Amino acid sequence: MSAGDIDKPANAIPGNASAVLQLRFVVGTRVDNLVDVISAHLRGRGFSNVEVQAAQSFSASRTDFDSPWIGWTAESIRKTTGKAPAVLPNFGGSLPNDVFSETLGLPTIWVPHSYPGCSQHAPDEHILLSVTEEALGIMAGLFWDLGEMPRPL
């Protein structure tokens, strides 16, 4: 976010401001008209002078829970860690995952290596050594188990 001219700050309320927003949404959200919806929302609350633009957008994606890859991945992680993984149904439209899941029709599995207090993508982002070590084990286990799968004839 910025307001006024950040290269030449003045002790006054600037005449303009800018903000870049990232929206996370679920499968089924119509991203093709988000600019219009946000603009109408702001105008309806008295902010008719706010200009809204979209720089980029990706559709949210989801691999169906009945996909055999969901169970296979969860079981591999459980075998590696001894803990049941949390399985979440959606990927929130912030990366072009839909290219794989929708365009190519491939099931996708995201295995995040984080925890709620990590401040991901914030100035004080961090990761704990214990989380990193577990993440390396999880991924090694997934690749090992994938390599052990029977090959199609």
Backbone bond lengths (Angstrom), bond angles and torsions (degrees), N, CA, C in turn:
res aa  C-N    CA-C-N  psi(-1)  N-CA   C-N-CA  omega(-1)  CA-C   N-CA-C  phi
1 M - - - 1.446 - - 1.513 108.51 -
2 S 1.277 115.62 149.04 1.464 119.71 174.26 1.520 108.18 -150.34
3 A 1.300 115.14 160.94 1.459 121.03 177.41 1.517 107.79 -144.16
4 G 1.321 116.10 137.24 1.456 119.71 -179.54 1.511 110.29 69.32
5 D 1.320 116.89 -150.96 1.459 123.31 179.67 1.525 107.79 -106.07
6 I 1.336 116.51 102.76 1.465 119.20 -175.28 1.525 112.58 -68.93
7 D 1.367 117.58 -16.68 1.461 120.27 176.32 1.535 111.84 -79.93
8 K 1.349 116.61 -22.80 1.468 121.82 179.86 1.527 108.48 -134.18
9 P 1.323 117.31 72.50 1.464 118.95 -177.03 1.530 111.54 -64.88
10 A 1.319 114.93 146.00 1.463 121.82 177.30 1.524 107.81 -130.37
11 N 1.324 115.35 153.40 1.458 119.92 178.94 1.523 109.86 -83.76
12 A 1.309 115.53 63.00 1.457 120.72 -179.56 1.525 108.00 -151.30
13 I 1.307 115.00 160.36 1.460 118.86 176.17 1.526 106.86 -75.00
14 P 1.341 116.89 121.74 1.468 119.13 -176.40 1.526 111.69 -68.62
15 G 1.320 114.57 157.43 1.449 120.45 179.75 1.513 114.28 -84.02
16 N 1.323 116.77 -6.37 1.457 119.31 178.52 1.522 110.64 -149.65
17 A 1.313 115.20 162.20 1.467 121.76 178.64 1.517 108.02 -150.63
18 S 1.310 115.96 156.00 1.465 121.59 178.54 1.517 109.14 -133.98
19 A 1.298 115.20 148.58 1.462 120.73 175.76 1.525 108.31 -143.98
20 V 1.305 116.64 141.04 1.457 122.62 174.24 1.520 106.50 -110.74
21 L 1.313 115.96 125.05 1.463 121.30 -177.42 1.514 110.20 -114.52
22 Q 1.316 115.18 146.32 1.457 121.25 171.21 1.518 107.02 -118.77
23 L 1.308 116.34 126.33 1.455 121.35 179.85 1.524 109.32 -105.71
24 R 1.305 116.29 136.01 1.472 122.37 173.60 1.514 106.44 -109.78
25 F 1.294 116.87 138.07 1.459 120.05 -176.06 1.517 109.73 -148.98
26 V 1.298 116.54 173.54 1.458 121.83 -175.89 1.525 110.02 -105.72
27 V 1.331 114.59 167.44 1.457 121.22 176.77 1.527 108.70 -54.79
28 G 1.313 115.74 135.41 1.452 121.05 -179.61 1.518 113.68 101.84
29 T 1.332 118.02 -14.81 1.461 120.61 176.64 1.526 108.15 -69.07
30 R 1.313 116.12 128.87 1.464 121.14 -179.93 1.527 108.65 -81.10
31 V 1.323 116.79 100.41 1.462 120.49 -178.14 1.520 112.10 -81.50
32 D 1.332 118.22 -14.42 1.455 120.15 -176.78 1.528 113.07 -69.66
33 N 1.333 118.10 -19.21 1.468 119.54 -179.93 1.527 113.23 -122.45
34 L 1.321 118.28 20.21 1.467 120.37 -178.21 1.527 112.73 -61.90
35 V 1.320 118.02 -38.69 1.468 120.19 179.83 1.521 109.75 -60.56
36 D 1.331 117.06 -44.88 1.471 120.69 179.49 1.527 111.33 -64.06
37 V 1.320 117.24 -41.93 1.468 121.37 -178.93 1.531 110.49 -65.13
38 I 1.325 116.77 -45.03 1.473 120.45 -179.85 1.528 110.34 -66.61
39 S 1.340 117.02 -41.99 1.472 120.39 178.23 1.524 110.85 -60.80
40 A 1.334 117.02 -45.16 1.469 120.63 179.80 1.531 110.76 -63.88
41 H 1.326 116.55 -38.94 1.471 120.13 178.34 1.534 110.22 -61.41
42 L 1.314 116.93 -46.62 1.470 120.64 -179.02 1.533 111.25 -66.31
43 R 1.335 116.98 -43.83 1.476 120.27 178.14 1.527 110.64 -60.43
44 G 1.333 116.83 -39.74 1.462 121.35 -179.97 1.517 113.26 -65.50
45 R 1.329 117.20 -15.16 1.458 121.44 179.34 1.521 111.64 -112.04
46 G 1.339 115.30 18.14 1.456 119.30 173.70 1.514 116.08 90.26
47 F 1.317 119.20 10.55 1.464 121.75 -178.67 1.528 110.28 -107.19
48 S 1.328 115.84 59.17 1.466 120.51 -176.07 1.524 112.56 -72.33
49 N 1.312 118.09 -15.98 1.457 120.68 -178.78 1.533 112.77 -92.01
50 V 1.321 118.29 6.82 1.464 121.53 178.87 1.522 108.74 -90.16
51 E 1.327 115.50 126.99 1.464 121.19 177.71 1.528 108.62 -98.42
52 V 1.313 116.99 131.63 1.465 122.64 -179.46 1.519 108.35 -115.43
53 Q 1.324 116.53 131.37 1.461 122.67 177.34 1.516 108.97 -132.67
54 A 1.315 116.36 153.22 1.470 121.11 174.34 1.521 108.22 -110.24
55 A 1.318 115.66 127.48 1.457 120.42 178.30 1.528 110.37 -89.51
56 Q 1.303 116.75 -43.32 1.463 121.57 179.61 1.519 108.46 -160.12
57 S 1.310 115.75 157.90 1.451 118.96 175.17 1.516 109.35 -154.92
58 F 1.305 115.26 151.87 1.452 122.92 176.64 1.513 107.47 -131.08
59 S 1.297 116.11 144.00 1.458 119.76 176.87 1.518 109.92 -74.38
60 A 1.324 115.70 145.49 1.459 119.77 173.59 1.527 108.17 -69.13
61 S 1.318 117.08 157.26 1.458 120.11 -178.08 1.519 110.43 -139.76
62 R 1.310 113.52 161.24 1.468 119.47 -179.26 1.526 108.54 -153.20
63 T 1.320 116.26 134.93 1.462 121.12 168.39 1.518 106.05 -93.51
64 D 1.324 117.08 126.61 1.465 120.94 -177.66 1.521 111.12 -56.48
65 F 1.351 115.05 141.23 1.468 119.98 179.95 1.528 112.73 -60.36
66 D 1.329 117.55 -24.12 1.457 118.72 -179.35 1.528 112.52 -83.28
67 S 1.338 118.06 0.40 1.461 120.91 175.59 1.525 109.06 -64.61
68 P 1.318 118.12 132.41 1.470 119.47 178.51 1.526 113.09 -60.37
69 W 1.325 117.73 -22.35 1.463 120.33 179.81 1.524 112.60 -68.85
70 I 1.333 116.92 -28.43 1.470 119.73 177.81 1.523 109.73 -63.41
71 G 1.321 116.11 -53.61 1.468 120.44 179.80 1.518 112.31 -62.75
72 W 1.337 116.71 -41.13 1.464 120.57 -179.68 1.529 110.73 -61.33
73 T 1.335 116.32 -46.32 1.468 120.60 -178.84 1.522 111.20 -65.44
74 A 1.326 116.86 -45.44 1.467 120.41 179.63 1.529 110.58 -60.85
75 E 1.324 117.18 -41.20 1.471 120.29 179.71 1.522 111.21 -67.10
76 S 1.320 117.39 -39.59 1.466 120.45 177.70 1.527 110.67 -61.64
77 I 1.341 116.76 -44.67 1.467 120.48 179.41 1.530 110.12 -65.21
78 R 1.330 117.28 -40.79 1.468 120.78 178.33 1.524 110.77 -62.02
79 K 1.345 117.70 -42.59 1.475 120.66 179.26 1.523 110.86 -63.94
80 T 1.318 116.71 -39.66 1.468 121.01 -177.88 1.517 112.15 -70.90
81 T 1.331 117.10 -43.68 1.463 120.89 -171.92 1.524 113.92 -99.46
82 G 1.339 116.42 -20.31 1.458 119.41 -173.38 1.524 112.53 76.97
83 K 1.339 117.30 9.48 1.459 122.18 -178.87 1.527 109.38 -125.67
84 A 1.323 115.86 146.38 1.464 120.05 175.25 1.527 108.79 -74.43
85 P 1.329 118.71 127.33 1.466 119.80 179.53 1.521 111.26 -77.39
86 A 1.310 115.95 155.02 1.462 121.57 171.76 1.526 106.91 -83.63
87 V 1.320 116.95 124.05 1.460 121.46 -179.34 1.524 107.97 -108.20
88 L 1.325 115.86 118.53 1.455 121.99 -179.35 1.524 108.94 -107.29
89 P 1.323 117.55 142.25 1.463 119.55 -171.13 1.524 116.70 -81.16
90 N 1.300 119.47 -20.76 1.464 120.54 -170.16 1.509 112.40 -122.63
91 F 1.324 113.55 155.25 1.446 121.34 167.75 1.511 105.44 -118.38
92 G 1.320 118.63 122.84 1.453 124.35 -161.69 1.503 120.01 -76.98
93 G 1.303 120.13 28.96 1.451 120.25 171.41 1.507 114.93 68.94
94 S 1.338 118.97 31.67 1.457 120.05 179.71 1.524 111.92 -111.54
95 L 1.308 117.45 -4.09 1.465 123.51 174.48 1.521 107.62 -135.41
96 P 1.315 117.60 159.62 1.464 118.97 -177.12 1.535 113.46 -78.60
97 N 1.320 116.91 47.24 1.463 121.17 179.37 1.525 111.59 -64.45
98 D 1.345 117.07 -27.06 1.463 120.44 -179.08 1.526 112.29 -62.04
99 V 1.325 118.08 -21.82 1.464 120.57 175.90 1.527 109.55 -60.10
100 F 1.322 116.77 -40.41 1.462 120.33 179.53 1.522 111.55 -80.22
101 S 1.350 116.34 -48.22 1.464 119.96 -172.99 1.524 113.25 -74.98
102 E 1.322 117.98 -39.30 1.462 120.36 -175.61 1.527 111.72 -97.72
103 T 1.326 117.22 -52.87 1.462 120.27 -176.44 1.522 111.74 -66.69
104 L 1.342 116.90 -47.38 1.461 120.54 -178.19 1.525 113.23 -92.87
105 G 1.339 117.39 -11.96 1.459 120.68 178.56 1.519 114.20 69.21
106 L 1.334 116.78 28.53 1.463 121.36 -179.04 1.525 110.75 -97.76
107 P 1.325 118.26 139.01 1.461 118.30 172.76 1.528 108.71 -68.67
108 T 1.319 116.82 140.39 1.463 120.46 178.13 1.521 109.38 -123.57
109 I 1.294 115.08 143.19 1.462 122.78 179.13 1.525 106.84 -127.29
110 W 1.322 117.19 124.98 1.461 121.54 175.81 1.516 107.86 -106.55
111 V 1.315 115.91 129.82 1.463 121.49 179.73 1.529 107.37 -117.57
112 P 1.341 116.96 91.98 1.470 118.80 -178.71 1.527 111.46 -72.98
113 H 1.290 114.72 148.91 1.470 120.86 178.86 1.525 107.47 -120.02
114 S 1.314 114.75 76.18 1.445 120.27 -172.61 1.519 109.61 -154.29
115 Y 1.308 115.92 -174.63 1.466 122.65 175.10 1.523 106.38 -155.60
116 P 1.322 118.83 160.22 1.470 120.70 -170.54 1.529 115.79 -56.62
117 G 1.310 119.73 -31.38 1.460 120.91 -175.81 1.517 114.78 -91.75
118 C 1.323 118.81 13.29 1.466 120.42 -174.01 1.522 113.73 -77.40
119 S 1.327 117.94 -10.82 1.469 122.57 -177.66 1.530 111.04 57.29
120 Q 1.330 116.20 44.37 1.456 121.45 -175.64 1.519 111.15 -53.18
121 H 1.333 115.67 129.45 1.460 126.10 179.85 1.529 113.08 67.80
122 A 1.307 118.70 11.71 1.462 122.06 175.86 1.534 108.82 -96.41
123 P 1.324 117.47 166.89 1.463 119.27 179.31 1.526 113.33 -58.70
124 D 1.335 117.27 -29.17 1.471 120.02 -179.19 1.531 111.65 -104.70
125 E 1.338 116.33 31.53 1.462 120.82 178.43 1.527 109.80 -59.39
126 H 1.309 115.44 141.16 1.452 119.98 178.39 1.523 109.71 -155.59
127 I 1.312 115.37 164.11 1.457 121.27 175.64 1.527 106.84 -136.67
128 L 1.304 114.78 143.30 1.459 120.02 -179.88 1.524 110.62 -84.75
129 L 1.320 116.69 147.24 1.460 121.22 178.08 1.527 110.79 -57.92
130 S 1.330 117.34 -40.64 1.470 119.80 -179.57 1.532 111.53 -63.44
131 V 1.338 117.45 -36.83 1.469 121.55 177.86 1.530 109.63 -68.16
132 T 1.325 116.71 -41.48 1.461 121.36 179.03 1.522 110.95 -62.53
133 E 1.330 116.41 -44.95 1.470 119.93 -179.97 1.520 111.08 -63.54
134 E 1.339 116.87 -42.41 1.457 119.87 178.30 1.532 110.68 -65.08
135 A 1.334 117.31 -39.76 1.464 121.26 179.22 1.523 111.22 -61.33
136 L 1.314 116.98 -43.00 1.470 120.29 177.93 1.524 110.58 -62.06
137 G 1.319 116.83 -41.07 1.463 120.53 177.79 1.519 112.28 -64.92
138 I 1.325 116.35 -42.93 1.475 120.85 179.07 1.527 110.41 -59.90
139 M 1.318 116.63 -49.10 1.461 118.98 -177.44 1.524 111.64 -68.19
140 A 1.323 117.45 -38.93 1.475 119.47 175.89 1.524 109.80 -61.08
141 G 1.344 117.19 -42.01 1.455 121.22 178.69 1.518 112.16 -63.88
142 L 1.333 117.29 -42.51 1.467 120.58 178.08 1.522 111.31 -61.62
143 F 1.327 116.78 -46.54 1.461 119.25 -179.61 1.532 111.12 -67.59
144 W 1.324 117.68 -37.22 1.477 120.78 176.73 1.530 110.01 -61.70
145 D 1.324 115.43 -50.12 1.463 119.29 -178.94 1.528 111.68 -63.29
146 L 1.309 117.27 -36.68 1.465 120.82 177.19 1.522 110.24 -64.46
147 G 1.323 115.84 -41.68 1.465 120.20 178.30 1.517 113.75 -66.21
148 E 1.315 117.82 -24.97 1.462 122.59 179.91 1.528 112.95 -85.86
149 M 1.322 118.19 -7.01 1.458 120.61 -179.05 1.525 110.36 -65.73
150 P 1.340 116.78 143.36 1.471 119.50 176.09 1.539 110.94 -61.03
151 R 1.297 116.32 140.82 1.461 121.57 178.21 1.523 109.60 -83.06
152 P 1.345 116.57 141.52 1.464 118.72 174.27 1.522 110.44 -65.91
153 L 1.298 116.65 145.27 1.474 120.48 -179.60 1.498 112.03 -86.84
